[in-house]
Amino acid sequence: MSNKINILIIDDLHPVFFQNINRSDINLKYHPDISADEVENSLQEIEILILRSKLRVDEKLCKNANKLKLVIRAGSGMDNIDIEWLDKKGIRVLNTPEANRVSVAEQAAGMLLALMSNIVKGNSEVKSNIWNREDNRGEELFGKTIGIIGFGNTGSEFAKVISGFGVNIFAYDKYKSGFSNNYVQEVEMDTIFNQSDIVSLHIPLTIETRYLVNEYYISKFKKSIRLINTSRGEIVKTSDIINAIDVGKIKGFACDVLENEKINSLNKNEKTEFLKLCSFKNVIITPHIAGWTKESYKKISEAIAQKINNYSKMTVNDNIEMSNKFNKIAIRKY
């Protein structure tokens, strides 16, 4: 009888994955174009499932997955994975936030600079034969106070990227402490609310963080702020963002994510909000590309290959111990 690990991959991976994986230990099924129904019917003999965000991994999908032991998310977001249910079933869950942290941090920094200097607005106007310097007068980043919400992989990398701009960097993380260094000061949220000129979100989407940034949250800021969201769209309430921009409480908004990213199938209310958001000249929207660079594509696949190689070497006892340890961390709410 073969002791090889059966692996199903349902999203595309960089060729480096296939170069780095130890094929002697695995039976690999690579089906990046597979449908959700086909996945459900294919899981009966699968021990490891690898995916991005094609579908939700939950009890319904895994009803036939009697041998499933590990789910690997190619990327950082875990909102399409029912971690609590998988934990109850003894199924380990891993992601690769270390692999796209630089990409996300650089995108957030780029969006911030574009907001501060009206780069997107100015570019669009010049290409429309409008040469208006005064209306595009920007602000220096130097001397501003930046509040970072969430100090994990991307939050800490963002702080590193912007630290050379002469800014004051405050960071708050509900589940992490003791991370102050020579360019970041760990603070409570009240300090973020009272002193920030700019706020950047680097937190997961959970029950606790869904619509965290709403009218009440925004009202707590003493100053008008510029807001950057490269996390998940549902962390902010779009209608409240629009209202805050209208009254000047938010003086600039850059987002790489939306509440509903299927922009060609929005309902009436969603479409109205989306068009309103697009009408603001101080709003920048990109199509969920912050972690979508050529480098991160390769690094994510390298990280997955390494995790599988490590997994295949583990003893049964080690596997159980690591599974329990990981899932206790993963299911905590922000």
PyMOL commands that set and color helices and strands:
alter all, ss='L'
color gray80, all
select helices_A, chain A and resi 15-20+23-25+36-42+83-88+101-117+119-127+134-136+153-165+189-195+215-219+233-235+238-246+268-279+294-313+316-330
alter helices_A, ss='H'
color red, helices_A
select strands_A, chain A and resi 5-9+26-30+48-51+70-73+92-95+145-149+168-172+185-186+198-201+225-229+250-255+283-285
alter strands_A, ss='S'
color yellow, strands_A
deselect
rebuild
show_as cartoon
